């Protein structure tokens, strides 16, 4: 064992030396393309992944257990379940609410779920995938978050849940949404994939809902490569979510563990004979969406720097906002609710109508100057081809969502960027506006 540990230590030392010998490429404003997002990896991250690989335990294991525990602590939740993507996290969260064990509150085919038309499709797709009907409401054009005035109008006798994302790391009005859900006995799923560490009224986002979800894709606040998480403080919802994540089985033993319930061969469920192995009894139509231990090893290392990452993102956001101050005659800059403390994923900019130039012209100018841009995800989801033959309901006319589709884009604030990048982005925007004015 001593020789084994010595070899392992040598491999990890060499891994660290290898990483440190590779010089990270600098992003020089004006010379190199400034991406909208990206991961920030150090030697500890790589050593952690290699250490996991040396265990040769390639499914969920010790790193996964540790990350679930520490992430739950960070998010002020009792339970965390790791999954293989943020999209899978949303699918598991929505599927959890379809369990027959939830009685009258169960989401069934034909039931309605209130959501946003301005966003990313994987917040809405699980609603469709479980046979429910998305009810699309509009956003506030300054914050790009849910316009809470639409909630009561969206309500029907079929409404069972609200499923909304904190877009680009800003925060929707959680007190109003929570109050609405409690009043009408609706489930609330918070998609926090863009907003890890954001707060509302001093509380972390994700703690207001019944379930919250995270993504660890490389664009997000911390990364596991591919990966995500489902979090809740409800023991019942945790058990259901675990079942849907793990093949739909009734058993809750982690990989490599048997008989956690102490009655493995003494169950009788469905029409199975008593004593049928509990590890092979299935209570839901589920999936296999677990994260691997190597992914968790990366995430565990990244989590040690999450506060640093959030602080840098918010600092970059504030810098760019200050550099663009005074341009509100032609641009709509992001608005933050007085109770919110965002954890910014990107910096959204909306071009006002009647300025003599379009969003696309400004975007193209930025791209020509090596500044990366993105649309606000899918724009208006009801205009996308994937929902052409899908049943949904629209409340109002989605006027602001259409403005987002036509006039909004965003630029990056991720931790590899700094003051120089923010100033360059602002200078190029001002240069464009100056040329247009002439």
N, C-alpha and C positions, 0 to 999 in steps of 0.2 A: 504494500500500500504506500509506503514511503517513496519508493521509486516511481510509482504511478503518479503521486502528487508532484514529485519533482519534475517529471516530464510535462505534466499539465501546466505547471507554473512556467516552465520554459516556453511552452507554446504560446501562453498568454502574454508573456514578456515580449516575445518576438512579434506577436500580433500588434502590440502597442507600438513597438519600434517601427514596424512596417507602416502603420497609419501615420505616425509622426514624420516619417521620411517623405510622405507625399504632401506636397505643398498645395494648399487649397487655392483654387482660382479666385482672384479678386474680381469684383464687379466694378469696373471703372465707368462712371457716368459718361455717356457720349461715345465710349469706345466699345463697351460690352453691353449686351442686351440685359435690361433690368427685368427679371421675371416677376410675375405677380405673386408667386409663392415658391416655397421650397423647403427642404429639410435642412436642419443644422445638426450635423453629426460630429462627435468627438471620439477620442480614442477609447474612452470608457464604454461608449455605446458598442463599438466594434468588439471590444474584449468581452463584453457581456454576451453578445450573440455567439461568439466562438466558444465561450465557456458552456453555453447551452448546447451547442452542437456536440461538444465532447461528451456530454451526458449520453448521447445517442438515444434520447427519449424524445421522439419527434412529434408527439401530440402534446396536449396540455399536460403540464407537470409542475415542478416546484416554482418555476418562474411565473407561470400563469397564476398559481395560487397566491403568490406574493403580490403580483400586480393587481389582482382583483381586490385583495385586502387593502392595499395602500391607495388604490384609486377610489375605493369606497370611502376611505377616511378623508381623502382630499375633497371629494364631492359631497361630504356630509350625508352619506347614504349608508344604510345598513348592509346592502348587498350590491355586488357588481358581478356581472357575467360577461366574460370576454367573448367576442365573436370575430368572424373573419373579415368584416367590413362594416362601415357605418350604414350602408344599405341593408345589410343583414340585421344590424341592430334595429333598424326601423321595422323590418319585416317581423322580427321576433316580438318587438313591442306591440305591434298591431295584432299579430296572431294571438298573443297572450290574452287579449281582451275578447277573443272568440270562444274561449273555453266554456263548455257547458256548466262547469262548476261555479261560474259566476251568476248563474240564475237569470233573473230578469234583466240584469245589467249587461249580459252577454251581447257582444256585437254580432249580429247575424246578417246573412245576405239580404240586401235591400235596406238595411239600416243606414243612417247618414252620419258622416263625420265631417265636421267643419274644419277647413284648412285654407291655405293661401294659394292663389293662382300665380303669384309672383314668387318663384322659388325654384328649388331643385326637385326633379321628378321623384327621387327616391323617398321624399317625404310623403308623396301622394300615392305612389305605386302600390304600397302595401294595403292601402284602403281598398283599391280596386282588386288586388290579389285575393283578399279575403271575402270578396263579393259585396262589400259595402259601397255606398255612393258618396263620392267627394262633393262637398258643398263649398264652392269657391267664393271667398270674400276678398275685398280690396285691401290695399295698404295705404298708410299715410305716406305722402310723396316725399316728405322731408326725412322721416326716420326710416322709411322703407319697411316698417314693421306693420303688423296687423292694425287695422283701423277698428278699434273695439266698438265703435258705434254700429257696426254691422252685425254684432253677435246675436242680439235679440231678434233681428230680422231674419237671420239665418236659421233660427230654431224651428224645428217642426216636431211632430209627435214621433218621428222616426229617428231623431237625433240621439246618438249614444256617446259621442266623444268629440273632443277637440284635439287636433294633431297639427302643431305649428312649429316652425323653426325660428330660432333667433338668427335672423339673416345677417350674414357678414360679421357676426360677433356683436352687433347691437342687440338691444333687449326690448321685447314687446312688453306691454303693460300687464305684468303678471298678477298684480293685485286684482285688477278688473276681470281678467280672464279666470283666475281662480274663483273669484266671487260668483261669476256667471256659472261656472261648472258646478260649484257646490249648491247653488240655488236650484239647478235643474238636474242634479244627480248625474252629471256627465263625467266620463273619464277625461283626464288631461295627459297627453303625451307631449313632452318638451323635446324637440329635436335640437340638441345643443352641439351638434357636430361642428358648427362654426364658432362656438362661443364658450369653449372650455375656460372656466375660471371667471366668467362674467358674473356680476351681481345685480340684484334688484332690491332696493330698500334694505341693503346690508346683508341679504341672504344670497347664496349662490343660486344661479339659474340651475334648473334641474331638480331643486328641492321643493318647488311649488307643485309640480305635476305628480301624478301617480307613478309614471315611468319616465325616465329620460334616456336619451341616446347620445353616443359620442362616435366620432370617426377619427381614426389614426392614419388615414391616408397621408402621404408625404406633404401634401399642401397644408395640413392642419397643424394645430398648436404643438402637439407631440406626435411622433410617428412610430408605427410598428411595421412600416412598409405598407401592407394591407392590414386592416384590422378595425375593430370598433368595440363598443361596450354598451350593455343595457344595465341601467341602475334603478333601484327602487328601495324603499324602506318597508315595503309590505312583504311579509313572509309568504303569503299566499301567492302574490304576483311573481315573486322570485321563483317559487317552485314551478309555477306554470311556464314562465319564460324559459327556465332551465329545461323543461320537458320539450318545448317547441325547438329549442336550440339543439337538443341531443336526441334526434331521431323521433321525438314524440313519446319517448319511453316514460313509464311511470316511476321507474327507479331513479334515484338521485345520486348514486355513487359516482365519484369522479373516476377518470380513466385509471385502470390498474388497481382499483379498490373494490372489494366485495362486501356485501352484508352490512352496509351502514345502518340499515333499519333494524338489524338484529332479528329479522323474521323473513329472510330471503325466500325460504321454501315453505312459507306459511300464509301466503296471500291467496285470496280468491276474488278475482275481478273479471267483469264481463261474463262470458260463458265458458271461461277456461276452468279446468279442474283445479281444485285447491292444491297448493304446493307447486304450481307451475313457477319456474324460476323468475323471480321479480325483475331480474336484469333483462328479461325478454318479454315483459308485458308493456304494451303501448296504449296510452290513454289519449293521445292527440295525433293528428296528421302533421308530423313535424319534419325536421330537416337535420342535417349534420353541419353546423355552422361554427364549430369551435375554432379558436385561435391556436396556432402551434406554439410550443414553448420557446422557439427561437424568436418568433415575433414578440412574445411577451418579454423576453430578455431585453430586447431593444427598447420596448416601451417602459420597462421598469427603470432602465438607465435614463431615458429621456425625462421621466417623471421627476427625477431629482432636480431638473432645471426648468420645470414648467413655470414657476413664478418668474424666473429670469426672462423666459420667452414672452410671457404675457406682458411684463413690464416694457420690454423692448418694442413689442407690437404697438402698445398704447402710446409709447413715446414717439414712435414714427408717425402714428396717426395725428397726434397733437402738433408735431412739427409741420406736417403737410397742411393741416388745417390752418395753422397760423400763416403759412406762406401764401395760402390761397384766400386769406381773409380780404374782403373788399371786392370780391368778384361776384357777389350775390345778385348783381344786376343781370347777369347772364347765366350763372351756374347755380344749381341747388346743391349745397353742401350738406353732409349728413347732420341730422338733429338727434340729440340724445335726451331721453326723458330725464327729468330732474331726479328721479329715484334710481336711475340706472347707472351702473359702472360697467361699460362694455369691455369685452376682451376681443379686440378687433382682428378680424380675419382679412379684411381688405378695406380700401377707402373708396366708397362709391361717389360718383359725380353724375349729376343729371343736368343736361343742357336744357335751358328754358326755351320754350317756343318763341318764334319771331326774332331770333338773334341774327339771322342772315347766314347761319351755318348749321350743320347737322351734327349729331353725335358721331356719325360715321366719319365725317371730315376731321373732327378733332381727334378721334381715335386713330385714324390713319396717319395723322401728323405725328402723334406720339409714337406709333409703331415705327415710322420712318426714322425717328430720333432714338430708336432702340429702347423704347419704354414699353413693357408688356402691358396689355390691357385684356380685360374679359368682360363679356356681357354679364348682367345680373342673372346668371344661370340660364333658365329656360325662358325668361321674359314673361310672357303670358302663356301658362301651360295649356289653356283651352285652345290656343292657336297651334299647338304642336301636333304633328301627325300621329303620335302614339295614342291620343285620346279621341281620334276621329270616330271610332265605333264604340266608345265607352260611355256609359250613362253617368252623367253628373248634373249638378244644379248650380246655377250662378245667382248670387244675390247682388242686385244693383247692376251697373254696367261695366264694372272693372275699369273705370276711367283712368285711375292712377296706375293700375297694372299695365295698361296699354302705353302710358307715358314711359314707364320703366322699360318696356319692350323696345320702344323707339328711341328713347333719349338717354338712357342710363348705361354707364359702364363703371368698371372699378380698376384701381391700380393697387400694387402690392405694398404691404407694410411689414412683411415677415422679418424675422430677426437678423438675417444676413445683411439687410439694408440699414442705412444710417442717415445721419443728417445731410450728408452730401447728396445722397440719392433723392431724398425728399425735396431738397432745394432744386436739384436738376429737374425733377418732374414738374415742380411748380413753375420754374423758369420757362420750360418748354411750353406749358399751357399758356402762360402770359405772353410768350413770343407769338404763339398762334393767334391769340386774341388781339394783340397789337397789329399784326399783319392784316387781320380781318377788318379792324377799325379803319385802317388806311384805305 
